[in-house]
């Protein structure tokens, strides 16, 4: 006879399975995030789940909750901090709400390309980010991955010059750097969570949004828009993170498996993200969207000069900027 008793310990479940009088402890990890089902993040979360559950020598399982099922991106981050949710896939943008220095990763026109971003995540800038979150937020970074370079998408108005931004209502994450960026462009930011971006575009609450090509595709926002302005104005870094409180309760063997499986988020995820984003433009054109170009020089000048405003009052941000620029 097999019996199953599950007890919630901290943020993860321990299931005691009695089989022929022998008890085996199973550790269940909850992994929740805001990315859509079918997105790269969700695919990699499923890969992590499969890797952990196939591991020899430990009894572990992963409960995967994508698409904001356990809360918005910001809510899930707060739950991971206190150990109420074990893990999440988030980005330095949302984490900058709790650790403001991470705003640096999103500074407009900071990164020169994919290779520069990889050198930064693998170097001192990545180490500084790990240390800040572990020391101050009880969050351990397991792995980094590209999210990509962001462009502007609009419903029915072309954006081809700086003047075109004036007065336009753009969806903004509820994160200070985006609000300041749109203000620098003389546009009107409207705070909308990612899970609600399609509705905001469809209803006309906003006239446009910005994201990566993969983000445009996974959110299906292409269904309610006509134009994409290829600006590449901002880079965003994804992270697979775990509550350090929860990580500390794992056995050494379990920690080794979690670390090993999370490494795939970087080694497999980086090329996946580059391919999806670079190839996304052709897919979006095939879906009927028109690609527009904009003179990046005045855009970069306007947004780069806004760095001091964006970083105002954030202690230690300059050190992270220097670490990123040193590997340019």
N, C-alpha and C positions, 0 to 999 in steps of 0.2 A: 504493500500500500504506500502511495506517495502522498505526503501532505505538504502544503505550502503555507508558511506564515511569514508575512512581510511586516517589518517594523521600520519606520522612518527614523533614521539616525542622522542628525544634522540635516543636510540637504539631500543625502542619497539614501536609497532603500537597501536594507540588508534582508534578503530572503533566506530563510532557513528551510532547506529541503530535506525531509527525512525519508530515506529509502533503505528498507531492510535494516532499520535501526541505526544507520550511519547518517550523521548530519553534515551537510555541506553548506557553507556560507556563500551566498552570492551577493556581490555588490552591484547595485544598479545606479548608474550615473544618469542624471537628467541633463540633456543638452537642448536648450531652447534658443531661438533666434528669430529675427524679424524678416529674414529673406524669404522670397517666394518659393513655393514648391517648384522644383525643376531648375532653380537657379544654381549657379556654380557652388555657392555656399551650401545649399541643401544637398547637392550631389556629394560634396566633400564630407558633410556631416554623416551621410549614409555610409561613405567609405570608412570613416572613423568608427562608426558603429559596427560595421562588418569586421573590421580589423580587430577591435577590442574583443568582440564575441567569439572570434575564431582563435584567439590566443591560447596557447597551451599553458598549463600550470596554474591558471587562475580561473575563478568562476565570476565573470563580470558580464553585465549587459548594459546597453545604452538605450534610454527612452528619448527619442528624437521628436521635438516639437517645433516645426518650422512655421513661417508665415504669421508670427505674432500670436500664436495660440495661447501663450502664457503671459502676454503683455506686449506693450510697445518696446522698441529697442531700449529706450531710456529706463523703462520699468524693469526690464529683465536685467540690465546692468546693475541696477540698485539691488535686485534680489541676489545676484551673484556676489556682490560685495559682502553681504551678510550671511551667505551660505544657504539661503532659502532655495535657490536654484544653483545647481552644481557648475554648469558650464554654459558658455554662449559663444557665438561667432558674432563679433561686433567690429567696430572700426575705431581708429584714433579720433574720428570726429565725435562720435557719441561719447567716447571716453574722456574727451576734453571737457565735457560738462562736469566731470568729477575731478579731473586732473588737468587743469588749464594749460600746462606746458605742452600738452599733446596737440594743441591748436597748431603748432609749428608744422606738423605733417601736412596740413591743408593749406598752407600759405600759397596764394595764387602765384603761379609761375616760379615756384621754388625748385622744382625738379626739371631736369633737362630731358629725361626719358626713362624707359624701363630699366636700363642698366644702372643708371644713377640711383634709382629707387631701391634696387636690389643691393647695391653696395651700402646704402644707408641702413636698410633693415638688417643686414648681416653684420654691420659694424658698430661703431660707438653709439650712433643714434639709436639703433635697436636696443643696445644694452642699457642706455639711459632710460628708454621707454619702459623696459622690463623692470628696472630698479624702481622707477617712480611709482608704478602701479603696485608692485609687491610691497614696498615700504609704506605707502600711504593709503592704499585702497583695499588691501587684503586680496588682491587679484594677481594671479600668476599667469603670465603670457606663455603659452605652450608653443605657439608658432605664428609667424607672420605670413601674409600673402598679399599680392597686388589686388586692389579693387579696380584701379584704373584711372585714366585721365578723363575728366568730365567735360561735357559739351552742353550747349543750350538747346532745348527743344521748345517749340512754340506751336500753339494751336493753329492760328491762321495769320499771324503777323510775322513778316520776315525781319530777322535781326542780322544786319550786314554792316552796321557802323555803330559807333558809340552813341550817337543820337537816338538810335532805335530803342535803346534800353530805357530811356526817360519815361517814367510814369507807368511802365509795364508792371503788372502784378505777377511775380514769380513765386512758385512754391519754394519755401525755405524749410530745411529741417529746423527743429527748435534748438538751435545751437548758435551761440553768439557770432562766430566767424562768418556764417552765411548772412546773418542780418547786416553785419558791417560791410560785407562785400557788396550786397545789393544796394546798400545806401551809397557806397562809393560810385556805383554805376548809375545812381539817381533813379533806380527802379524801386518798386514797392515789394518788400518781402512779406509773404503770408505764411505763417508757421503751419505746416501740415506734416504729420507723421508719415513715414514711408508707406505704411499699410493703407493709407488713405489717399495716396497721390493720384491714383487712377480716377477716383471719384471727384477729386478736386479739379482735375483737368476736364473731365466729362461734363461737370456741372457749370464750368466757367468761373468757379471760385478763383482760379488763377488763369493767367494767359499763357503761362509757360512754366518749365521746370528745368533742372539741369541734373545730369547724371552721366554715367558711362554708357557706351553703346549696349553693353550687356545688361545694364540696369534698365534701359529703355525697353529692351526686349523682354526681360523677365517680368517687368511690371505691366507689360502689354499697353503701355501709354502710347505706343505708336498707333493704336486704334483710334485715338482721339486727337491726333496732331498731324500737321502737314510738313513742318520744317525742322531741320537740325542744323544749327550753326556750329561748325567744327572749330571750336576755340581751344580745347585742351587746356583750359585755364587753371585747373586744380587737380592735384593727385590725391588719392585716398588710399589708406593702408588698412587692410583687414587683419584681424587677430582672432585666433582661437584661444580662449582664456578659461581658467578654472578658478573657483574660489580657493584661496590658499588654505582656508579652514578645512575644506573638504579634501584637498590634496594631502594635507597633513595626516588625515585619518586613513589614507590608503596604505596598504602594506608596501614594502620595497618592491616586491614583484609586480604589484598593481601599478605603482608609479612608473616602473620601467615600461610596462605595456602602454599606458596612457601617453608617455613621452614618445615612444616609438611610433604609435599610430598617429599622434598629432603631427609628427614631422612630415607626414604625407601632405598635410595642408599646405606646406611650403613647397616641397619638391614636386608634387603633382599639381598643386594649385596655381603656382606662378605661370608655368607655360599654358595651362588651361585658360587662365585669365587673359594673358596676352593674346592668345589665339581668338578667344571669344570676342574681345574688344576690337581687335584689328579687323576681324572678319565680320563684325557686327554691322559695319557701315553698308556693306553689300547686301546683307539681309534686310536692313532697314530700307534701303533703296528699292529692293524687290517688293517690299510691302507697301510701296507707294510714297514714301517720304522723300522730300527734296533736300539735298545736301547744299548748304550755303557756306561760303567762306567769309571770313572777316579779317581785316588787317590786324594782326596780333600785336604789332608794335605799340599803338596807342592804348590797346586794352591792357597789355602787360605793364606799360608805364603807369596807367591809372591805378591798377590793382597792386602793383609792387610798392608804389608810394604810400599805399594804405597799410602796409605792414605795421608801422609804429602804432597806428590807431587800433589795429586788430590785436596787437600784443601788449597794449597799454595795461600796466598793472599786473602783468604775469611774471612773477619772479622766476628766474632761471631759464626763461625762454631763449635768451640769447645764446646760451651754451648749446642748446639743442639745434638752433639754427646753424651755428658754427660747425657742429658735428655733421650735419647734412651737407653743408656747402664744402666741407673739407674733402669729400669724396666725389665731387662733381666732375 
